């Protein structure tokens, strides 16, 4: 067993972190968030580096790497909150690649992999999907339905109405369509969604990690009653709890990414665990970060609220913790049934 | 990332699994057969492990082990847990005493003590905690004073499991009161078979006495039984404590998994898996169990690759103990009155689990360790 990354994966992580530390500084993220627009300059740069196509097959113009590499980039982008359409576009590409027809792959993946176009993924109920991140600028929108079906649409085949979500680092829209608009995804939509869940969970892990780092730095610095507040156990134990939640989410997310690449027999279970764990961790850790920052944590200037807001949107994306625990319970019930039958 | 076992590890697991299938322990003596019968059963089990070369695979071959890697050792405990066999009678000697002597013992000490630990001929116990020195272990007061070639020891120890069956006690005592509290300690091997050492069973909330108190009144320890040098007891004790969590953790993690599987089966039997509240709680426990497994393996393999295990191990123990308490509590709702009836397995698990967040480092201390040593938060200054 080895939980470590390969040298190549470590290199991807290191270069991504360095690049984003430089190009997605908090003040730059805030500037774009306040203007409600994506960072087009940074996005172009990431496209030149081939980021959007990292997990897309080479035959479709991508780098042909796996879920683990995609997960690494999502985590780093989550840490930085860079206002770029990476995740929505990667989610759309994942669904098309794993559940689409060869024609759909050929039509959409090269553009998504190269970054010439961006995509978005939404969950539709009776043809309407709310708060679809990345949809205002997407050239291709994938909608999945509760019944397990999925469709690929162009913006012309849907009504895309921008909506101001609480997280302005990722523009969102309401997407409505007639029920027969677009093309059906003919393949295994569920397997595509499980891979998409790994990507969202990875972003949440990155958000948690950053929230914890900011909090630890702050409570070491901030003094009350003559000592750093981080010396009080009420505060330090909260930080320890934040680490525990983050590491739990990282462990199950890593397992899910590995399952997607190496052993899909437990992918559905692993993806459900990853998303349930990361959704809860994202909410709890970022809420704790605000609390541990005290009054300053409630101000607009302290950047910790952006993390809370991103976590809120990601936590419900493709189903929240309760949804995925219900899925997991159904898987467990099937296993009990199977072993009883055996 | 590769979350599968290597061929060598798989072969190790299969060999052990095969042996356990072919050589099951005798049936557990009934609860009313008494502690002595239980202990004899575990001693017999250790003897069988020993005869087959399975008593301590992690020990180097020169001391009778198999030189198993840390991963293989973890597999060993997972498999023992999975087979639901008892812990070997001399688990403390095998896991703590032996490895501590291998690091700090003299050649004579290794020659004298290691073999009878392995065979189970001599049982070991651990004399660390005291009534006034629990989490603050270095504050211990048991004193050892030089008397010719011997040391004379007087004091009191607590939470000493297996003391009534033990020949040797890993004893930490104060040999110098004039230096800082961590510096005045010495690690001894104390012969338990002397009148100056009185063992009194300590009845716990489950009703049984898994542990004892030791009352030590001028017990004699030859100077040759000092381990690691006079005044070096804190460091030697840390070696013992580092080993405490390593192996056993994997057996306990599998035990938790089995208990959860039992609870899920009960829930299925009663149709509670379709109840959203129970389904949610059980799924959460399943996730915690998997997180514990993944984090435990991650800690171990990182240590194998990058050196010493980090204080991250505290996270696993914290999460395990909390999860076992949640699980045994939920089991009361799923199993029903049987779980609150004295003498049942479920009621035992419910009560025993309360000790999990206290023994081997309280959750409060573990959070301090995580905060200070993993996150680097400042330490609150307390009166020395």
Contacts between the chains, C-beta under 8 A, distances in Angstrom:
chain1	res1	chain2	res2	distance
A	1	B	2	6.6
A	1	B	3	5.8
A	1	B	4	6.9
A	1	B	5	6.5
A	1	B	9	8.0
A	1	B	71	6.5
A	1	B	297	5.4
A	1	B	301	5.1
A	2	B	1	6.2
A	2	B	2	4.7
A	2	B	3	7.9
A	2	B	301	5.8
A	2	B	305	7.4
A	3	B	1	6.1
A	3	B	3	7.4
A	3	B	294	7.7
A	3	B	297	7.1
A	3	B	298	4.2
A	3	B	301	5.9
A	3	B	302	6.7
A	4	B	1	6.9
A	4	B	301	7.8
A	4	B	302	7.1
A	4	B	305	6.6
A	5	B	1	6.6
A	6	B	1	7.8
A	9	B	1	7.9
A	68	B	1	6.0
A	212	B	375	7.9
A	216	B	375	5.2
A	216	B	376	7.1
A	216	B	377	6.6
A	219	B	377	6.8
A	220	B	376	7.5
A	220	B	377	6.5
A	220	B	378	6.4
A	227	B	378	7.4
A	227	B	380	7.2
A	227	B	381	8.0
A	228	B	377	7.9
A	228	B	378	5.0
A	230	B	371	7.7
A	230	B	377	4.3
A	230	B	378	5.7
A	231	B	377	7.0
A	231	B	378	4.4
A	231	B	379	6.6
A	231	B	380	4.4
A	231	B	381	7.8
A	232	B	380	6.6
A	233	B	364	7.7
A	233	B	367	7.4
A	233	B	368	7.1
A	233	B	371	7.8
A	233	B	380	6.8
A	236	B	367	7.2
A	236	B	368	7.2
A	236	B	371	3.7
A	236	B	372	7.6
A	236	B	375	7.6
A	236	B	377	4.8
A	237	B	364	7.7
A	237	B	367	4.4
A	237	B	368	7.9
A	237	B	371	6.7
A	239	B	371	5.8
A	239	B	375	5.6
A	239	B	377	6.3
A	240	B	366	8.0
A	240	B	367	4.3
A	240	B	368	8.0
A	240	B	370	4.0
A	240	B	371	4.8
A	240	B	374	7.9
A	240	B	375	7.0
A	241	B	367	7.6
A	243	B	315	7.2
A	243	B	370	6.1
A	243	B	374	6.4
A	243	B	375	6.3
A	244	B	315	5.5
A	244	B	318	6.7
A	244	B	319	6.5
A	244	B	370	7.5
A	247	B	295	6.4
A	247	B	312	7.5
A	247	B	315	5.9
A	248	B	287	7.9
A	248	B	288	7.6
A	248	B	291	4.4
A	248	B	295	7.4
A	248	B	319	7.2
A	251	B	290	8.0
A	251	B	291	5.1
A	251	B	294	4.0
A	251	B	295	5.2
A	251	B	298	6.5
A	252	B	287	6.5
A	252	B	290	6.4
A	252	B	291	5.9
A	252	B	294	6.8
A	254	B	1	6.8
A	254	B	294	7.4
A	255	B	3	6.6
A	255	B	290	7.3
A	255	B	294	5.7
A	257	B	1	7.7
A	258	B	1	5.0
A	258	B	2	7.8
A	258	B	3	5.2
A	262	B	1	8.0
A	262	B	2	7.4
A	262	B	3	7.5
A	262	B	4	7.9
A	263	B	3	7.9
A	263	B	4	7.6
A	273	B	286	7.7
A	273	B	287	4.9
A	273	B	290	6.1
A	276	B	283	7.2
A	276	B	284	7.9
A	276	B	287	6.2
A	277	B	287	5.7
A	277	B	291	7.0
A	322	B	280	6.4
A	325	B	279	7.2
A	325	B	280	5.0
A	325	B	283	3.8
A	325	B	284	6.1
A	325	B	287	7.5
A	326	B	276	6.8
A	326	B	279	6.0
A	326	B	280	6.9
A	326	B	283	7.2
A	328	B	283	4.0
A	328	B	286	6.3
A	328	B	287	7.0
A	329	B	273	6.1
A	329	B	279	3.5
A	329	B	280	7.0
A	329	B	282	6.0
A	329	B	283	4.4
A	330	B	279	7.8
A	332	B	264	5.8
A	332	B	273	7.1
A	332	B	282	6.6
A	332	B	283	6.8
A	332	B	286	6.1
A	333	B	268	6.3
A	333	B	273	4.5
A	333	B	274	7.7
A	333	B	279	7.9
A	336	B	264	6.0
A	336	B	265	6.0
A	336	B	268	4.4
A	336	B	273	7.3
A	337	B	268	7.6
A	340	B	268	7.8
